[in-house]
């Protein structure tokens, strides 16, 4: 048990590092964990599992600090910069952080409570949906385009979706860089660097942040239900991300701004939870954490799942407290900081990280991806159009048409 506690604390620290520092992704730590399996094998398997789970959970929660206050999100929290950063500019950044933490934690509790039902329902849903995934992904893409307000925006959204999809096919099938590493410069450019450049151009100054005594989180049950439903959508629609699921669910549930922000956080946590359920139910790897767990526990059984759920609850409780404390400590720094200079430093650090991990080809990919990430802002359309980068390739795969890509590229 002592090793489980020690590895849990190490995992939380690594999750904090991956959550706060731009350019560091938890998947990089998961790769390291897998690389050190010969060394880690001398410790109990539960300890290594605790390390992976705590990295995953603490990273999800700590990532809301840069996502909300600095517009430097992880791909999973990219859409949070819209309502969250808006609240920062109103002096309500801590409200946004509290709502995100509450949404994530209560949705996690909802996932745990409904776990017995989910274990029965998810395999049935997967078996029914799997043969029609490409049609569902096409329907989701069409819905994203139709939701634009004007025909001009719809055409631009469709064009950007297709262009991003073509770029995704080229990057993910390139012989110059592996598909796993291609995601790092691409998503960093599309959603991180593009947001930073726009912020620097606008010359944003962060106003004094006030911690409200009574924070309006909105309807918690609605937030939890939205997170659960959207998490399930992501679980059965590979290639669709939190952004699409969040917007889709909000359209049908009528979420207010605060509820929408809380549900997005809930979706992120629910997605991580469902990744473990999927690993247990039908051996499907849905996340970097699940891939690392699959390496150390090839037969992920019920006892492993129950132990993981306990770890997630413990890690979430500790990480919520740590995130809130770090967020409050950051307030004085935020008020004094030169936002433009900070953005330039973060941008420089991001470029260095991309260069370090992916070389010149990574910088080239990030540059093109950044241009694509700027287009929705310049054209006045939703950023979700850029998710064609993943969705087009995934749709082609499940339609059984990968031979077309191989025929053209190879």
N, C-alpha and C positions, 0 to 999 in steps of 0.2 A: 504493500500500500504506500510505503514511503516513496518508492520510485514513481508511482502514479502521481503523487502530490508534487514531487520535484519536476517531473516532466510537464505537468499541467502548468506550473508557474513559468517554466521556460517557454512553453507554447504561447502563453499570454503575452510574454515579453516580445517574442518574435511577431505575434499578431499585431501588437502595438506598433512595432517598427514598420511592418508592411502596411499598416493602416494609415500612419501619419506621413511617412516619407514618400514623396512622389517617385515613380519609377520602380518601386519595390512592390512586387506582387506575391501573395502567399504561395502561388504555384511554384515560385522559385525556391521557397523553403521546402515545399513538398518534394520537389525534385532532389533536393539535398538529403532529405530524410530517406528517400528510396536509395540514394547513392551510398548512404551510410548503414544500410541494412546489415551488412556483415558485422559492423561494430555494435549496432543496436540490438542484435540478436542475443547478446549476453544479458540483456535486461528483459523483464517480463513483457510479453506482447501487449498487455493492457497499458503499460507505460508508454510505449510508442504510439498506441492508439490515442492515449490521452494527449500526447504531444500534438498530433495531427488535428484532433478535434478542437483543442484550445487555440491553435493557430487560426483555424477556420473561423470560429465564433468571435474571438477578440478582434480579428481583422475586420469582420463585417461591421461591428459596432464602432470601433475606433476610426474607421474610414469615413464616418459621417462628419468628423471635424474638418478635414480638408475639403470634403465634398460640399459642405454647407458654407464654410467661411472663406475658402480660397478657390472654389470652382475647379479643384483638381481631383475629379472623382476616379474611382475604380470603375471599369465598365459596368459593374453591377449596380453602382449607385449614380450613374451618369444623369438620370432624369431628376435626381434629387436637387441638382444645382438650380433647377428652374424655380420651384416653390421655396426651397430652402434659402437660396441666395437672395431671393426677393425679400424674405423676412429679415435677413441680415441687413439689407439696405434700409429697412424700416426700424432697425435697432432691436429686432426680436430674434437675433441669432440663437440665443440660449433657449428660447421657446421652441425654435425649430429643432434643436438638438434634443430637447426633452421629448418632444412629440415623436421623433424618430426612434429614440430609445424605448419609449413606451410602446410604440407600434410593433417594434421588433420583439420585445420581451413578451407582450401579451399574445402575439400571434404564435410565438414559440409554445406558450402554455396551451393555446388552442390546439396546436399540432400534437402535443403530448396527450392531451385529454382524448382526442379523436383517433389516436394511433390504432387501437384495435379495429375500428371501422375502416381506416385507411389501409391497413394490411389486407383486409378482405376486398376492398373496392379497387385499389390501384392496379393490381394484376388484371382484373376483369376489364377495367377501363383501357389499360394498355393493349390487351389482346383485341379489343373491339376497334380501337382507334388506329393501331399501328398500320394496317393495310391502306388506310386512307390519309396518312399523314401529309402527303404531298398536296392533296386537295385542300386540307385544312390550312396548310401554310399559304397556299395560293389565296384562299379566302381571307386570311388574316392580312396578307399584303394588299389585297383589293380594298379591304376595309380601311386600312391605314391611308390609302390614297383618297378614297371617297370622303373621309373625314375632313379633308382640307376644305376650306370655305368657298373657294372660287375655282372655276375651271382652269384658270391659269396656274393656280397653286397645285391643283390635282395633276396637271400635265408635268409640272416641274418636279413634283414629288415622285411620280412614276419614273421620270427620266433619271432622277438621282438614285432611286431604288435600283434601277437596272444597271446604271454605271457603277454604283457601289458593289453590286453583285458580280459584275464582270471583273472588277478590281479584286474582289474576294477570291474568285476562281483563279486568277493569275497568281495571287499571293499564296494561297493555300496549296497550290499545286506546283509551286516553283521548285526548281532543282537547286536554287541558290540559297534557300533558307527552309528549315523544316516548318511544317504547318503549325506546330505548337509555338515556336518562337515568332512566327509571322504575326500572331495575334497581338503580341506585346507592342511593337511599333505602330501597328495599324490602329488599334483601339486607343492607344495613347495619343496618336495624332488626331484622330477623328473627334474624340470627345474631351481629352485633356488639354492638348496644346491649342486646339482651335478655340476653346473657351478662354484660355489664358490670353491669347492674342486679342480677342474681342474685348476682354476686360481691360487690358492695357491701353487699347485704342480709346475706350470710353473714359479712361482716367478716373475710375471709380475710387471713392474715398469711403472707407468703412466708418459709419457713424458710431457714436457711443452705444454700447450694447447694455441693455437693462435686463436683469433677471426678474421676471414678473412673479408676483406672489401667487396669482391664480392663473395658471396656464390652461387655455382652452384646447384640449386635445380633440374634442369632437366626440362622436359616438364610438366608443371603444368596441362594442360588439360588431358594428358595421366594418370597422377597421380590420378586426380579426377575421371576419368572414371573407372580406375582400382579399386579404393576404392568403388565406387558405385556398380560395378558388383560383386565384392567379398563380399561386405556387403549383397547383395541380396542372394548370394550363402549360406552364413551363416544363413540367415533368413529362408531359405527353407530346409536347411540340418542340423537339430539338431544333435549335437555330433561332427560336423565338426567345427574347430576353425579358428581363424585368420591365423594361420600358414599354414594350408592346402590351404585355400582360396588365401592367398598371393602368395604362390609358384605356385599354379595352374594358376592364372591370369598372373603372371610374365612370365610364359612359353609361353603364347599366345600373350602377348603384347610386349615382348622384352624389358623389363625395364632395364635401366642401374642401377648401384649400388645406386646412389643417388635417382633415381626415385623409385626404389624398396623400399628404406627406407621410402620415403615419402608416398608411397602407403600403406605400412603397418600401418602407423599412421592413414591414411585415412580410412582404413578398421576398425580399432578400433573405430573411431568416428562414421563411418557409421553404424556399428553394433549396437552401443548404440542408434542411431537415429531410425534405423529400428525396434528396440525392442519396442519403443513407437508406431510406426506405426502399428506394429503387434497387440499390445494391443488394439488399436483403431479399426483396421480393422476386426479382428476375435477373439478378447479376449484371445489371446495366450500370455502366460508369457514367455519371452525369456531371461530375465536377473534378477539379484537381485533387481535392481532399479525398473523394471517393476512389480516385485512381491510386492514390498513395496507400489507402487502406486496403485496396484490393491486392496490392503487392505484398503487404505484410500478413494479410488474412485472406487467402484465396477462397476459403469457404466461410463467408460472413454469415453466421447463424443467428438465431434468436437471442442467445445469451450475449453475443457481441452487440447486437442492436440495442438491447435493454441497457447494457453497460454504457454504450455511446450516448443514449438519451440522458442518462444520469450525468455524464460528463458535460453534455451540452447545457443542461440546466445550471450546473455548477459554474461553468465557464461564463455563461450569459449573465448570471447574477454578479459575479466578480467584475466582468468587463463593463457592465452598465455603470457600476460605481466608479471604476477607473476612468471611463470615458467622460462621465459627468465632471469628475474632479479636474481632469486635464482640460476640459472645455472651459470651466470656470477660471482656472489658472491662466488660460490663454487670453482672457478678456482684456487685461491691462496691456498685454503685448499687441493685441489687435488694434487697440485705440491709438497706440504710438507708432505702429508700423507704417512704413511707406508702401502702400499696396502695389504700386507700379514696380518699385524696386524689388519687393518680395516676389512678385510674379516673374520678374526677369531672372531672379536667382533660381526659382523653382523651374523655370523654363530651361535655364542652363544646366541644372542638375539632371533634368529629364533627358536632355540631349546626350549628356555624358553617359547616363545609364543605358540608353538605347545603343549608343556607340559601343559601350563596354560589352553588352550581351549579344548584340546582333551585327556589329560592324558597319561598314559603309552601306551595305545593302539594306540594313535596318534603317539607317538615316534616310535613305532614298524612299523607302516604303513609308516612313513617318511623314516625310515632306508631302508626298502625294496624298496621303490620308488626311493630313491637316487641311489641304486645299479642299478636299471633299467635305471635311467637317465644317468648313467655313461657309460652304454654299447654302445650306438651309437657313443660316442666320442672314446672309446677304439677300436671299430670295424670299424670306419671310414665311418659310414652311417648317414643319415639325422635323426635329432632329432624328426622329425614329426612321425617317427615310433612309438614313445611312446604314440601318441594320440589314439592308439588302446584302451587305457584305457577307453575312453569315447565312441569311435565309435563302438566298438564291442557290447557293451550293448545296444546302441541306435539302431543298425542294427537289433539285435535280437528282440527288442521291436516292431519296426515297421514291422517286418516280422511276428509278431503274434506268436512268439516262446518263450515267457517268461515262458510258462509252463515247458519248458525244464530246465530252471534255477531253478524254484521252485521245480521241481521233483528231481533235483540233490542235491540242498542245503537244502531242507526242507523235 
